[in-house]
Amino acid sequence: MSEVFGFDVSQDTSRLKNFMLTKNITADYPPTLIVQAKNDRLVPLPQVEQFDNYLKGIGVKSELYLVENGHSIQLIRDNPDALEKIVSFLDKYLK
């Protein structure tokens, strides 16, 4: 991990706080679409829902779109509705 952060995280956990999303996002953050699989093995759904609620709570326009199955790029490739949601979201906020 020191290659990523530039310091030994096991020795200096307090410095990790600087990398927390919630410490670096403010109300002027751009609209955010979160596309998440309900069965994601890396990020549990309650954690994603909490992050979406956090964004909305500080005034960021945020949408959470859930799909039944998928991981990483599969998420979009195997769920054509997710791609449509992404295009719709971009159309809504980039005009």
Summary of the structure (lengths in Angstrom):
residues: 95
radius of gyration: 15.8
end to end distance: 39.9
largest distance: 46.8
contacts: 219
relative contact order: 0.15
helix: 48%
strand: 13%
